[in-house]
Amino acid sequence: MLKSLKNEFKIPKVFEESEYNFWLDEYISKNLLKAHLNPNYEGASRKFEFINSSVNWIYKKFPVDKYNRVLDLGCGPGLYAERLYSKGYEITDIDFSKRSIEYAKQRALKENFDIEYENYNYLDMNYENIFDLAMLIYCDYGALSKNKRKKLLEKVFASLKNKGKLIMDVFSINKFNKFIEKDTWEYSKGNNFWTKDESIILNTNKKYENNISLERTIVITDEEIKKYSIWHKYFSMEDIFNEVKSVGFNNIEIFLDVSGREYCEKGDTIAIIGEKL
């Protein structure tokens, strides 16, 4: 028994994919949507106050008459999309979470928002010379392995018109330095974030080489053991600059975050804008 359990708890290799995807889990996805829609919680989306500030900056930085067609990647339940649509942009949104997309579609139908919502993995998109602006916001980029990051950037580059822009953000090395390695566990009678059943939940935070972290959760119930992994790659300014430039983006600008604040090394995020020429 102990030997078999040791295999279950073995620490994964860097960016090893989980057997279970919490975005697709019927129970967990309900809790993720609640987290997205909580205006004062930053576990899934940023606080609404920041989102409003971010949208106002994007509106000034990328005028509607020049950057009308917007591709919003990892859009969640449409928090940015609705705000940008209200300012006159034409929005196409992609997200892997069926529950988030269904919520966003129902909102659009109710409010008569003409926003296009698509439910699939944005690594599978195949647009060519369509969009004026592409967005990847709340550090989704760093959740991908190096090969997948390159693939995504190439697909975003192809999707943009000439002189189209990409705006995205990543976690910084400063954020990585604050990440604390630890192992914790808890007993739950049920109806927690991960499961409705009585369970033991094991959490592991681990640092890897090249500024990569893992937040791993193992949920043990009477019926099964499920493991979920959240990976993050953290970047220096030079790291993210070079990755974006390597696929052809130019005229690169660096900011502290996607509300347009001036970059500083002590910040937890880095925002970058690149132009397709």
NUBA-760444 format. One line per 8 residues: number of its first residue (from 1); their letters; for each residue z, y negated, x negated of C-alpha. Coordinates in steps of 0.1 Angstrom, whole numbers. Example, Ala and Ser with C-alpha at 12.3 -4.5 7.8 and 13.67 -1.06 7.14 Angstrom:
// residues 2
1) AS) 78/45/-123 | 71/11/-137;
END
This chain:
// residues 277
1) MLKSLKNE) 0/0/0 | 10/-25/-27 | -21/-18/-47 | -44/-25/-17 | -25/-57/-9 | -30/-69/-45 | -67/-68/-40 | -64/-88/-8;
9) FKIPKVFE) -45/-115/-26 | -66/-116/-58 | -75/-152/-67 | -113/-157/-62 | -139/-168/-87 | -149/-204/-86 | -168/-213/-54 | -166/-177/-42;
17) ESEYNFWL) -173/-179/-5 | -148/-168/21 | -154/-138/43 | -143/-159/72 | -156/-194/80 | -131/-215/99 | -158/-238/112 | -171/-209/132;
25) DEYISKNL) -138/-195/144 | -133/-199/181 | -96/-207/178 | -95/-228/146 | -125/-249/156 | -106/-262/186 | -78/-274/162 | -104/-289/138;
33) LKAHLNPN) -119/-309/167 | -85/-322/176 | -80/-333/140 | -114/-351/140 | -105/-370/171 | -70/-380/160 | -75/-417/151 | -46/-418/126;
41) YEGASRKF) -51/-384/108 | -73/-379/78 | -74/-341/76 | -109/-337/91 | -123/-373/95 | -110/-405/82 | -88/-428/103 | -107/-447/129;
49) EFINSSVN) -97/-480/113 | -115/-470/81 | -145/-456/99 | -149/-490/117 | -147/-508/84 | -172/-484/69 | -197/-488/97 | -195/-526/95;
57) WIYKKFPV) -202/-525/58 | -231/-501/62 | -245/-524/89 | -245/-553/65 | -257/-533/35 | -285/-515/53 | -299/-538/80 | -313/-521/111;
65) DKYNRVLD) -347/-537/108 | -352/-521/73 | -331/-489/76 | -336/-479/112 | -338/-441/110 | -306/-426/98 | -298/-390/88 | -261/-383/91;
73) LGCGPGLY) -251/-350/74 | -218/-332/82 | -215/-355/112 | -186/-337/129 | -182/-349/165 | -203/-380/160 | -177/-406/150 | -201/-425/127;
81) AERLYSKG) -232/-417/148 | -218/-434/179 | -208/-465/161 | -241/-468/142 | -261/-461/174 | -242/-490/191 | -255/-513/163 | -291/-503/169;
89) YEITDIDF) -298/-474/145 | -318/-443/154 | -296/-414/144 | -302/-377/136 | -270/-358/131 | -265/-323/115 | -233/-303/115 | -224/-266/109;
97) SKRSIEYA) -197/-267/136 | -210/-257/170 | -179/-270/187 | -182/-304/171 | -219/-307/180 | -213/-296/215 | -186/-322/219 | -209/-348/205;
105) KQRALKEN) -237/-338/228 | -215/-340/259 | -203/-375/248 | -239/-386/243 | -249/-373/277 | -219/-390/294 | -224/-423/276 | -262/-422/277;
113) FDIEYENY) -264/-423/239 | -299/-414/226 | -286/-395/195 | -302/-363/182 | -276/-337/173 | -285/-305/154 | -262/-275/149 | -271/-258/116;
121) NYLDMNYE) -263/-258/79 | -278/-289/63 | -288/-269/33 | -315/-254/56 | -330/-287/67 | -367/-294/59 | -375/-330/66 | -403/-349/48;
129) NIFDLAML) -405/-387/44 | -388/-394/78 | -356/-413/72 | -347/-447/58 | -311/-439/51 | -292/-406/46 | -254/-404/48 | -230/-377/35;
137) IYCDYGAL) -195/-391/41 | -160/-378/35 | -166/-360/3 | -185/-330/17 | -207/-330/-14 | -179/-317/-36 | -173/-287/-14 | -205/-272/-26;
145) SKNKRKKL) -212/-253/-58 | -234/-269/-85 | -266/-251/-74 | -260/-259/-37 | -253/-296/-46 | -287/-298/-64 | -305/-281/-35 | -289/-305/-10;
153) LEKVFASL) -299/-336/-31 | -334/-323/-34 | -337/-319/4 | -322/-353/10 | -346/-369/-14 | -375/-352/3 | -363/-363/37 | -363/-400/28;
161) KNKGKLIM) -392/-424/30 | -402/-443/-2 | -374/-469/-9 | -351/-449/14 | -314/-448/4 | -287/-421/1 | -251/-431/5 | -223/-406/-1;
169) DVFSINKF) -188/-403/-15 | -169/-378/-36 | -133/-372/-48 | -126/-387/-82 | -109/-373/-114 | -79/-394/-105 | -76/-374/-73 | -79/-341/-92;
177) NKFIEKDT) -51/-352/-115 | -28/-356/-85 | -36/-322/-71 | -5/-299/-75 | -8/-262/-81 | 16/-243/-59 | 22/-212/-38 | 39/-214/-4;
185) WEYSKGNN) 44/-192/26 | 56/-195/62 | 64/-173/92 | 49/-184/125 | 56/-172/160 | 21/-182/169 | -1/-211/181 | -3/-226/147;
193) FWTKDESI) -34/-242/132 | -49/-209/120 | -40/-184/148 | -25/-180/182 | -8/-148/171 | 25/-141/153 | 17/-144/116 | 27/-148/80;
201) ILNTNKKY) 7/-176/63 | 3/-177/25 | -10/-209/9 | -23/-212/-27 | -34/-245/-44 | -51/-237/-77 | -69/-258/-104 | -100/-244/-121;
209) ENNISLER) -119/-257/-151 | -145/-285/-148 | -123/-304/-123 | -125/-279/-94 | -97/-271/-70 | -91/-244/-45 | -69/-246/-13 | -66/-210/-1;
217) TIVITDEE) -50/-198/31 | -43/-161/39 | -33/-154/75 | -16/-120/81 | -12/-108/117 | -5/-73/132 | -43/-68/136 | -58/-82/104;
225) IKKYSIWH) -58/-103/72 | -81/-133/71 | -87/-155/40 | -100/-190/41 | -110/-211/10 | -115/-248/7 | -132/-258/-26 | -135/-292/-41;
233) KYFSMEDI) -154/-305/-72 | -140/-338/-85 | -162/-363/-103 | -161/-390/-129 | -184/-420/-123 | -208/-406/-150 | -208/-371/-134 | -219/-382/-100;
241) FNEVKSVG) -243/-408/-114 | -261/-381/-134 | -263/-356/-106 | -278/-381/-82 | -302/-394/-108 | -313/-359/-119 | -332/-353/-87 | -350/-387/-88;
249) FNNIEIFL) -328/-413/-73 | -328/-447/-90 | -313/-482/-86 | -279/-465/-83 | -249/-485/-72 | -213/-474/-75 | -184/-484/-52 | -148/-473/-47;
257) DVSGREYC) -155/-460/-12 | -179/-462/17 | -164/-494/30 | -179/-512/0 | -148/-519/-21 | -153/-525/-58 | -151/-494/-79 | -120/-488/-100;
265) EKGDTIAI) -111/-458/-121 | -77/-454/-104 | -92/-448/-70 | -92/-414/-53 | -129/-416/-43 | -162/-428/-56 | -191/-439/-34 | -226/-439/-46;
273) IGEKL) -259/-453/-33 | -292/-441/-47 | -328/-452/-38 | -359/-430/-36 | -388/-447/-54;
END
